[in-house]
Amino acid sequence: MSRIALIYPKLAIFRSRTQLTSSARNARSCDLMKNPLNSHLNVVLMSLNNIEVTTVAAFSTHSPSNPGIQTTSIIIQKDLFELASKALMELQESKNSSSLIVEKKAHVFCDLYRTLQHSEKSLILNQFALIWSGKQNATLNSVKKYLTAQEKGDEALIKAEDNLRNTLAVEQNWILSILARQEGGIKFLIDIRADILEQVEIADATNVVVLRSLSNAIRDLIAPCFGIDMLQLDRVTWSSPGSLLQHVSEGEAVHPMRSWSDLKKRLGPYRRCFILLHPALPKRPLAILHVALTNEISDNIHSIITRNMNHSVDSETDTSTLADDEDVNRVNTAIFYSISSTQKGLAGIDLGQSLIKRALRALQAEIPSLQQHSTLSPIPGFRSWLLQQLRETERGRKTVLADFDWGSAQQLINSTKENPLGLLRNLLVDSSWMREEAKAKLLKQPLMRLCAHYLFVEKRRGFALDSVANFHLRNGAMMWRLNWASDLSPRGLKNSFGLMMNYRYYLESCEKNSQLYAEKQQIESSEQIRLLSGVSSQSTNQISHL
């Protein structure tokens, strides 16, 4: 049995299920060896044991399996997965080799990993995670030395602490550090972490704890590379390079764009688009922020994203007024209506905070007349939270709905039925009720109150349960206004029955609000939010019955 099979017993099963066809193997070999002059890669691959190579004749332009391809390449008659697995093993074993050898082996592993298919990457990541976590004995020994040193004075304790830090940082993370130092290494770690996070999300994934730990280690390693001084703020306009416009269009996660026309509207008059760039990913936005310049705090997303690109600021409410150019003296409000992170591998590294703060400064410098800064934000978790509360209440468990007064919505629940809450849940599951004015009117107040409770009261580890709320509150924003029928798109209805929230950024209070939230989990809010949520204005910590 090979060393690879010993490390990952599922290899035999994997290889029996994923045998490549001749044409597929040829095509993948062409991808790997598309540059026959890459002698560095060729030489190292040849150095791996038992590799047989043959020259492939030029593909015919009429070949049904390879249409339009004419090239001469090399077929590596061995599974690319096994090559990548072996390259990872040899990289691990090269720790005490010269730096040139280590760098070369790291380069080979990176190149091979990029050629793998999704299922093969999953197996390599499991192998990587097991190798990475294989220094537990060394860590335990360092911890024991540290505990023993506590009785030997400060000097011994400092040395033991250095030894423990070295064990954690060097013994485990040296492979990650080597990969980061490669040309394009930061991007490689971002991509490999995205693959890890995708695998962790799979319900039946193996080694989840180890994979999550490896993901956290990569995050901690690359996070310092994305400090504010290393990030570049740029404004995107319709005249920006086409490749950048494509990235902005594809990276929009909050309100997806259906066409280039949609993008043009969002880059037109009275609109701003800011992005964060980093040298490790040139011309690829890390985060994207869309801003609307208006004369009031918007309460409806459709007036922002669907208006004609030449409508003036007044056309938010009156589409008869047109303007070819902006008159910035007519605007006093900046609405942040979409912020998206484009790199899954950077999850947990707070780029949004930096983007909003720098965009605020840029807007204030460009348009001194701006007096109000607010978001128009989705509430992604409200609908799923409420439906879960209804299910739990149906089962007889104590929830926030136990004593809830449904008010006028009681008319929609036939109390003679055995399961009135089930009837209501079935109604809410299907968003078609929003198209019926009478039902929507009956449900408006109860849903507004429940949503305010969800945002203002429901917590995870002391902080707001809703991820968007938590993000803006950490940045120092204030919960200002909850808006009904604000996003009637399929996504808006699925997220929150069409409700959206305005988070206000009072520039003079952001730092104070952020500190209060971080240290005391105190949420700054308007009277509307407190009244709807049932929390008294005198004591935001005292929650009354809904």
C-alpha positions as CSV (number, residue, x, y, z in Angstrom):
1,M,0.0,0.0,0.0
2,S,1.3,3.5,-0.9
3,R,2.0,6.2,1.5
4,I,-0.9,8.1,0.0
5,A,-3.3,5.3,0.7
6,L,-2.1,5.0,4.3
7,I,-2.8,8.7,4.8
8,Y,-6.1,8.7,3.1
9,P,-7.8,5.3,3.0
10,K,-10.6,6.5,0.7
11,L,-8.1,6.9,-2.2
12,A,-8.8,3.5,-3.6
13,I,-12.5,4.1,-3.7
14,F,-12.0,7.6,-5.1
15,R,-9.8,6.3,-7.9
16,S,-12.3,3.6,-8.9
17,R,-15.0,6.2,-9.2
18,T,-13.2,9.0,-10.9
19,Q,-11.2,7.4,-13.7
20,L,-10.9,9.9,-16.4
21,T,-11.7,9.0,-20.0
22,S,-8.9,9.2,-22.5
23,S,-10.2,12.4,-24.0
24,A,-10.8,14.0,-20.6
25,R,-7.3,13.0,-19.4
26,N,-5.8,14.4,-22.6
27,A,-7.6,17.7,-22.2
28,R,-6.6,18.0,-18.5
29,S,-3.0,17.2,-19.4
30,C,-3.1,20.0,-21.9
31,D,-4.3,22.4,-19.3
32,L,-1.5,21.4,-17.0
33,M,1.2,21.5,-19.6
34,K,-0.2,24.4,-21.7
35,N,3.2,26.0,-21.5
36,P,5.7,23.3,-22.7
37,L,8.6,25.7,-21.9
38,N,7.8,25.6,-18.2
39,S,10.9,23.6,-17.6
40,H,10.7,24.2,-13.8
41,L,7.4,22.4,-13.5
42,N,8.4,19.7,-16.0
43,V,11.6,18.8,-14.2
44,V,10.0,18.6,-10.8
45,L,7.2,16.4,-12.1
46,M,9.7,14.1,-13.8
47,S,11.5,13.8,-10.4
48,L,8.4,12.2,-8.9
49,N,8.8,8.5,-9.0
50,N,7.5,6.3,-11.8
51,I,6.2,9.0,-14.1
52,E,5.9,7.9,-17.7
53,V,5.4,10.5,-20.4
54,T,4.5,10.2,-24.1
55,T,4.1,12.8,-26.7
56,V,0.6,13.4,-28.0
57,A,0.0,14.0,-31.7
58,A,-1.6,17.3,-32.6
59,F,-5.4,17.3,-32.2
60,S,-7.4,17.7,-35.4
61,T,-9.5,20.8,-35.6
62,H,-12.3,18.4,-36.5
63,S,-11.9,16.2,-33.5
64,P,-15.3,15.7,-31.9
65,S,-13.8,15.5,-28.4
66,N,-11.4,18.4,-28.8
67,P,-13.0,20.8,-31.4
68,G,-10.7,23.6,-32.5
69,I,-7.7,22.5,-30.6
70,Q,-4.3,22.1,-32.3
71,T,-1.4,21.5,-30.0
72,T,1.3,19.2,-29.0
73,S,1.5,18.4,-25.3
74,I,2.6,15.8,-22.8
75,I,0.4,13.2,-21.2
76,I,1.3,12.4,-17.7
77,Q,0.1,8.8,-17.3
78,K,-0.6,9.1,-13.7
79,D,-3.5,10.5,-11.7
80,L,-3.0,14.2,-11.1
81,F,-4.5,13.7,-7.7
82,E,-1.8,11.3,-6.8
83,L,0.8,13.7,-8.1
84,A,-0.6,16.5,-5.9
85,S,-0.9,14.3,-2.9
86,K,2.7,13.2,-3.3
87,A,3.8,16.8,-3.9
88,L,2.2,17.8,-0.6
89,M,3.9,14.9,1.2
90,E,7.3,15.9,-0.2
91,L,6.7,19.5,0.8
92,Q,5.9,18.4,4.3
93,E,9.1,16.3,4.5
94,S,11.3,19.1,3.1
95,K,11.1,21.3,6.2
96,N,14.8,20.8,7.0
97,S,15.9,21.1,3.3
98,S,17.4,24.2,1.7
99,S,15.1,27.1,1.1
100,L,15.4,26.6,-2.7
101,I,14.2,23.0,-2.5
102,V,11.3,24.0,-0.2
103,E,10.3,26.8,-2.5
104,K,10.4,24.5,-5.6
105,K,8.3,21.9,-3.9
106,A,5.8,24.4,-2.7
107,H,5.6,25.8,-6.3
108,V,4.9,22.4,-7.7
109,F,2.1,21.6,-5.1
110,C,0.4,25.0,-5.9
111,D,0.5,24.3,-9.7
112,L,-0.8,20.8,-9.3
113,Y,-3.6,21.7,-6.9
114,R,-4.9,24.3,-9.3
115,T,-5.4,21.6,-12.0
116,L,-7.5,19.3,-9.8
117,Q,-11.2,18.8,-10.0
118,H,-13.5,19.7,-7.1
119,S,-13.7,16.1,-5.7
120,E,-10.0,15.7,-5.9
121,K,-9.4,19.1,-4.1
122,S,-11.6,17.8,-1.3
123,L,-9.4,14.8,-0.8
124,I,-6.2,16.9,-0.9
125,L,-7.7,19.3,1.6
126,N,-8.5,16.5,4.0
127,Q,-4.9,15.2,3.6
128,F,-3.6,18.8,4.2
129,A,-5.7,19.2,7.3
130,L,-4.5,15.9,8.8
131,I,-0.9,16.9,8.1
132,W,-1.4,20.3,9.5
133,S,-3.0,19.0,12.7
134,G,-0.4,16.3,13.2
135,K,1.7,18.1,15.7
136,Q,-0.6,17.7,18.7
137,N,2.0,15.9,20.9
138,A,4.5,18.8,20.4
139,T,1.8,21.3,21.3
140,L,0.8,19.3,24.5
141,N,4.5,19.1,25.6
142,S,4.8,22.9,25.1
143,V,1.7,23.4,27.2
144,K,3.0,21.2,30.0
145,K,6.3,23.1,30.0
146,Y,4.4,26.4,30.2
147,L,2.3,25.2,33.1
148,T,5.4,23.9,34.9
149,A,7.2,27.2,34.3
150,Q,4.6,29.1,36.3
151,E,6.3,27.9,39.5
152,K,9.8,28.9,38.3
153,G,9.5,32.7,38.0
154,D,8.8,35.3,35.3
155,E,11.9,34.6,33.2
156,A,11.1,30.8,32.9
157,L,7.5,31.7,32.2
158,I,8.5,34.0,29.3
159,K,10.8,31.4,27.8
160,A,8.0,28.7,28.1
161,E,5.6,31.1,26.5
162,D,8.0,31.8,23.6
163,N,8.4,28.0,23.2
164,L,4.6,27.5,23.1
165,R,4.2,30.3,20.6
166,N,6.9,28.9,18.4
167,T,5.3,25.4,18.5
168,L,1.9,26.8,17.4
169,A,3.2,29.3,14.8
170,V,6.2,27.3,13.4
171,E,5.4,23.6,13.8
172,Q,1.9,23.9,12.4
173,N,2.0,27.0,10.2
174,W,5.3,26.7,8.4
175,I,3.8,25.1,5.3
176,L,1.2,27.9,5.2
177,S,4.0,30.5,5.5
178,I,5.9,28.8,2.7
179,L,2.8,28.8,0.4
180,A,2.2,32.5,1.2
181,R,5.7,33.5,0.1
182,Q,5.2,32.0,-3.4
183,E,4.5,34.3,-6.3
184,G,0.7,34.6,-6.1
185,G,0.8,32.8,-2.7
186,I,-1.7,35.1,-1.0
187,K,-4.2,34.5,-3.7
188,F,-3.6,30.8,-3.6
189,L,-4.3,30.7,0.2
190,I,-7.5,32.8,-0.4
191,D,-8.6,30.3,-3.0
192,I,-7.7,27.2,-0.9
193,R,-9.5,28.7,2.1
194,A,-12.6,29.2,-0.1
195,D,-12.4,25.5,-1.0
196,I,-12.1,24.6,2.7
197,L,-15.1,26.7,3.7
198,E,-17.2,25.2,0.9
199,Q,-16.3,21.7,2.1
200,V,-17.1,22.6,5.8
201,E,-20.6,23.6,4.7
202,I,-21.3,20.1,3.4
203,A,-23.5,18.3,5.9
204,D,-21.6,14.9,5.8
205,A,-18.1,16.3,5.4
206,T,-15.3,14.5,7.2
207,N,-12.7,16.1,9.4
208,V,-14.9,19.2,9.8
209,V,-13.2,20.3,13.1
210,V,-9.7,20.0,11.6
211,L,-10.7,21.7,8.4
212,R,-12.3,24.6,10.3
213,S,-9.2,24.9,12.4
214,L,-7.0,25.0,9.2
215,S,-9.3,27.7,7.7
216,N,-8.9,29.8,10.9
217,A,-5.1,29.4,10.7
218,I,-5.1,30.6,7.1
219,R,-7.4,33.6,8.0
220,D,-5.1,34.6,10.9
221,L,-2.0,34.3,8.6
222,I,-3.3,36.4,5.8
223,A,-5.4,39.0,7.8
224,P,-2.5,41.3,8.5
225,C,-1.9,41.5,4.7
226,F,-5.3,43.3,4.4
227,G,-4.8,46.1,6.8
228,I,-6.2,49.5,5.8
229,D,-2.8,50.8,4.5
230,M,-2.6,47.9,2.0
231,L,-6.1,48.4,0.6
232,Q,-6.8,50.8,-2.3
233,L,-10.2,52.6,-2.6
234,D,-11.3,53.2,-6.2
235,R,-14.4,54.5,-7.7
236,V,-15.9,52.6,-10.6
237,T,-17.6,54.4,-13.5
238,W,-19.1,53.4,-16.8
239,S,-15.7,54.3,-18.4
240,S,-13.8,51.9,-16.2
241,P,-12.1,48.9,-17.9
242,G,-14.5,46.3,-19.1
243,S,-12.9,43.5,-17.0
244,L,-13.5,45.6,-13.9
245,L,-17.1,46.2,-14.8
246,Q,-17.6,42.5,-15.3
247,H,-16.2,41.8,-11.8
248,V,-18.5,44.4,-10.3
249,S,-21.5,43.0,-12.1
250,E,-20.7,39.4,-11.1
251,G,-19.8,40.4,-7.6
252,E,-23.1,42.0,-6.7
253,A,-24.6,39.7,-4.1
254,V,-27.3,41.8,-2.5
255,H,-29.3,43.0,-5.6
256,P,-28.1,40.9,-8.5
257,M,-27.9,42.6,-11.9
258,R,-29.6,41.1,-14.9
259,S,-27.9,42.9,-17.7
260,W,-25.3,45.6,-18.6
261,S,-28.2,48.0,-18.6
262,D,-28.7,47.4,-14.8
263,L,-25.0,48.0,-14.2
264,K,-25.1,51.3,-16.3
265,K,-28.0,52.5,-14.1
266,R,-26.0,51.9,-11.0
267,L,-23.0,53.8,-12.3
268,G,-25.0,56.7,-13.7
269,P,-25.9,60.1,-12.4
270,Y,-26.4,60.4,-8.6
271,R,-24.9,57.0,-8.1
272,R,-21.5,56.0,-6.8
273,C,-19.7,52.6,-6.8
274,F,-16.6,52.1,-4.6
275,I,-14.4,49.1,-4.5
276,L,-11.4,47.9,-2.4
277,L,-8.4,46.5,-4.3
278,H,-5.3,44.7,-3.1
279,P,-2.0,44.0,-4.9
280,A,-2.4,40.3,-4.3
281,L,-5.5,40.3,-6.5
282,P,-4.9,43.0,-9.1
283,K,-8.0,44.4,-10.8
284,R,-10.2,42.1,-8.8
285,P,-12.5,43.9,-6.3
286,L,-12.4,42.5,-2.8
287,A,-15.5,44.4,-1.7
288,I,-18.0,46.5,-3.6
289,L,-20.2,49.3,-2.2
290,H,-23.1,50.9,-4.1
291,V,-24.3,54.4,-3.1
292,A,-27.3,56.5,-4.1
293,L,-27.3,60.2,-3.7
294,T,-30.7,61.5,-2.8
295,N,-32.5,64.3,-0.9
296,E,-34.1,62.0,1.6
297,I,-33.5,58.7,3.3
298,S,-35.0,56.1,1.0
299,D,-37.5,53.6,2.2
300,N,-37.8,51.5,-0.9
301,I,-35.1,49.7,-2.9
302,H,-37.0,49.7,-6.2
303,S,-36.8,53.5,-6.5
304,I,-33.0,53.2,-6.3
305,I,-32.2,50.3,-8.6
306,T,-34.8,50.5,-11.3
307,R,-35.0,54.2,-12.2
308,N,-33.8,55.4,-15.6
309,M,-30.1,56.3,-15.4
310,N,-30.8,59.9,-16.6
311,H,-33.5,60.8,-14.1
312,S,-32.5,63.5,-11.7
313,V,-32.4,63.2,-8.0
314,D,-36.1,64.3,-7.9
315,S,-37.0,61.3,-10.0
316,E,-36.9,59.1,-6.9
317,T,-40.5,60.3,-6.6
318,D,-41.1,62.2,-9.9
319,T,-40.0,60.5,-13.1
320,S,-40.9,63.5,-15.3
321,T,-37.7,65.4,-14.4
322,L,-34.6,64.6,-16.4
323,A,-31.0,65.6,-16.1
324,D,-27.9,64.8,-18.2
325,D,-25.5,66.0,-15.5
326,E,-25.5,65.9,-11.7
327,D,-26.2,68.9,-9.6
328,V,-24.6,67.9,-6.3
329,N,-26.0,70.9,-4.6
330,R,-29.4,69.3,-4.8
331,V,-28.5,66.2,-2.7
332,N,-28.0,66.0,1.0
333,T,-28.2,62.2,1.6
334,A,-26.0,59.2,0.8
335,I,-27.7,55.9,0.8
336,F,-25.5,52.8,1.1
337,Y,-27.8,50.2,-0.5
338,S,-25.5,47.3,-1.3
339,I,-22.2,46.1,0.1
340,S,-20.8,42.8,-1.2
341,S,-17.7,40.8,-0.4
342,T,-16.4,39.0,-3.5
343,Q,-13.9,36.6,-2.1
344,K,-15.2,33.7,0.0
345,G,-11.7,33.0,1.2
346,L,-11.6,36.3,3.0
347,A,-14.6,35.6,5.1
348,G,-14.0,36.7,8.7
349,I,-11.6,39.5,7.6
350,D,-13.6,42.8,8.0
351,L,-13.2,44.6,4.7
352,G,-16.7,46.1,4.8
353,Q,-15.9,48.4,7.7
354,S,-12.8,49.8,5.9
355,L,-14.8,50.3,2.7
356,I,-17.7,52.2,4.4
357,K,-15.4,54.4,6.4
358,R,-13.2,55.3,3.4
359,A,-16.2,55.8,1.2
360,L,-17.8,58.2,3.8
361,R,-14.6,60.3,3.7
362,A,-14.4,60.3,-0.1
363,L,-18.1,61.3,-0.4
364,Q,-17.8,64.0,2.2
365,A,-14.7,65.4,0.4
366,E,-16.5,65.3,-3.0
367,I,-19.9,66.6,-1.8
368,P,-19.6,68.7,1.4
369,S,-23.4,69.3,1.3
370,L,-24.1,65.7,2.4
371,Q,-25.7,65.8,5.8
372,Q,-27.2,62.3,6.1
373,H,-25.6,58.9,5.7
374,S,-27.8,55.9,5.9
375,T,-28.1,52.3,4.6
376,L,-31.1,50.6,3.1
377,S,-30.3,47.1,4.2
378,P,-31.8,43.6,3.8
379,I,-32.8,41.5,6.8
380,P,-31.6,38.1,5.6
381,G,-32.5,36.0,8.6
382,F,-35.9,37.3,9.7
383,R,-38.3,35.0,7.7
384,S,-36.4,31.8,8.5
385,W,-36.2,32.8,12.2
386,L,-40.0,33.5,12.4
387,L,-41.0,30.3,10.6
388,Q,-38.8,28.4,13.1
389,Q,-40.4,30.2,16.0
390,L,-43.8,29.2,14.6
391,R,-42.8,25.5,14.3
392,E,-41.3,25.5,17.9
393,T,-44.5,27.1,19.2
394,E,-46.7,24.5,17.5
395,R,-44.7,21.8,19.3
396,G,-45.5,23.3,22.6
397,R,-42.2,24.9,23.3
398,K,-41.7,28.3,25.0
399,T,-40.9,31.0,22.3
400,V,-41.4,34.7,21.8
401,L,-44.7,33.9,20.2
402,A,-46.2,32.3,23.3
403,D,-47.8,35.5,24.5
404,F,-47.7,37.4,21.3
405,D,-50.8,39.5,20.4
406,W,-51.4,39.0,16.7
407,G,-53.9,41.9,16.7
408,S,-55.8,42.3,13.4
409,A,-53.9,39.3,12.0
410,Q,-56.0,37.1,14.2
411,Q,-58.7,37.3,11.5
412,L,-56.4,35.2,9.3
413,I,-56.3,32.4,11.9
414,N,-59.4,30.3,12.3
415,S,-59.4,29.6,16.0
416,T,-61.7,26.6,15.6
417,K,-58.9,24.8,13.8
418,E,-56.7,22.4,15.8
419,N,-53.5,24.2,14.6
420,P,-54.1,27.9,14.0
421,L,-50.3,28.7,14.1
422,G,-49.7,26.0,11.5
423,L,-52.3,27.7,9.3
424,L,-50.5,31.0,9.7
425,R,-47.1,29.4,9.0
426,N,-48.5,27.9,5.8
427,L,-49.7,31.3,4.8
428,L,-46.4,33.0,5.4
429,V,-44.4,30.3,3.6
430,D,-46.1,31.3,0.4
431,S,-45.4,35.0,-0.2
432,S,-48.4,35.3,-2.5
433,W,-50.3,37.0,0.4
434,M,-48.3,40.1,-0.3
435,R,-50.2,40.6,-3.5
436,E,-53.5,40.6,-1.6
437,E,-54.0,44.1,-0.1
438,A,-56.3,43.0,2.6
439,K,-54.1,40.2,4.0
440,A,-51.0,42.4,3.7
441,K,-52.7,45.1,5.7
442,L,-53.7,42.7,8.4
443,L,-50.1,41.3,8.7
444,K,-48.2,44.5,8.5
445,Q,-48.2,45.5,12.1
446,P,-47.5,42.1,13.6
447,L,-44.7,41.4,11.2
448,M,-43.2,44.9,11.8
449,R,-43.2,44.2,15.6
450,L,-41.7,40.7,15.2
451,C,-39.0,42.0,12.9
452,A,-38.1,44.8,15.3
453,H,-37.9,42.2,18.1
454,Y,-35.7,39.9,15.9
455,L,-33.3,42.8,15.1
456,F,-33.2,44.6,18.4
457,V,-33.7,41.8,21.0
458,E,-32.6,38.5,19.6
459,K,-28.9,37.9,20.3
460,R,-26.0,35.5,19.6
461,R,-23.3,35.7,22.3
462,G,-24.6,39.1,23.3
463,F,-24.6,40.6,19.8
464,A,-27.3,41.0,17.3
465,L,-28.4,37.7,15.8
466,D,-28.9,39.2,12.3
467,S,-25.6,39.3,10.5
468,V,-26.3,42.5,8.6
469,A,-27.4,44.3,11.8
470,N,-24.4,43.1,13.7
471,F,-22.1,44.4,10.9
472,H,-23.5,47.9,10.9
473,L,-23.8,48.1,14.7
474,R,-20.1,47.1,15.0
475,N,-19.3,50.0,12.6
476,G,-21.1,52.4,14.9
477,A,-24.5,52.8,13.0
478,M,-27.8,53.3,14.7
479,M,-31.0,51.3,14.1
480,W,-33.1,54.1,12.7
481,R,-36.2,52.9,10.7
482,L,-37.9,49.7,9.7
483,N,-39.6,49.9,6.3
484,W,-42.6,47.9,5.1
485,A,-42.8,46.5,1.5
486,S,-39.4,47.9,0.9
487,D,-38.1,45.0,-1.3
488,L,-40.8,43.0,-3.1
489,S,-38.3,41.1,-5.2
490,P,-38.4,37.3,-4.8
491,R,-35.2,37.5,-2.7
492,G,-36.6,40.3,-0.6
493,L,-39.8,38.4,0.2
494,K,-37.8,35.2,0.9
495,N,-35.4,37.0,3.3
496,S,-37.8,39.2,5.3
497,F,-41.3,39.4,3.7
498,G,-40.1,42.6,1.9
499,L,-39.0,44.4,5.1
500,M,-35.7,46.5,5.1
501,M,-33.9,48.5,7.6
502,N,-32.2,52.0,7.6
503,Y,-29.1,52.1,9.6
504,R,-28.0,55.7,10.2
505,Y,-24.4,56.7,10.3
506,Y,-24.0,59.8,12.5
507,L,-20.3,60.6,11.8
508,E,-19.8,62.3,15.2
509,S,-21.3,59.3,17.1
510,C,-19.9,56.3,15.2
511,E,-16.9,55.7,17.4
512,K,-19.0,56.0,20.6
513,N,-21.7,53.7,19.3
514,S,-19.2,51.2,18.1
515,Q,-17.5,51.1,21.5
516,L,-20.8,50.8,23.4
517,Y,-21.8,47.9,21.2
518,A,-18.5,46.1,21.4
519,E,-18.0,46.5,25.2
520,K,-21.6,46.5,26.5
521,Q,-23.6,45.1,23.6
522,Q,-25.7,48.3,23.7
523,I,-27.6,49.0,20.6
524,E,-28.4,52.6,19.7
525,S,-31.9,52.8,18.2
526,S,-34.7,55.2,17.3
527,E,-38.0,55.4,19.2
528,Q,-39.7,53.6,16.3
529,I,-37.5,50.5,16.8
530,R,-37.9,50.5,20.6
531,L,-41.7,50.9,20.4
532,L,-42.1,48.1,17.8
533,S,-39.8,45.8,19.7
534,G,-41.5,46.4,23.0
535,V,-38.3,47.6,24.7
536,S,-38.8,50.8,26.8
537,S,-36.7,53.8,26.0
538,Q,-35.7,54.2,29.7
539,S,-34.0,50.8,29.8
540,T,-33.0,49.1,26.6
541,N,-32.0,46.0,28.6
542,Q,-35.5,45.5,30.0
543,I,-37.6,43.6,27.4
544,S,-41.4,43.8,27.7
545,H,-43.8,41.2,26.4
546,L,-44.5,41.4,22.7
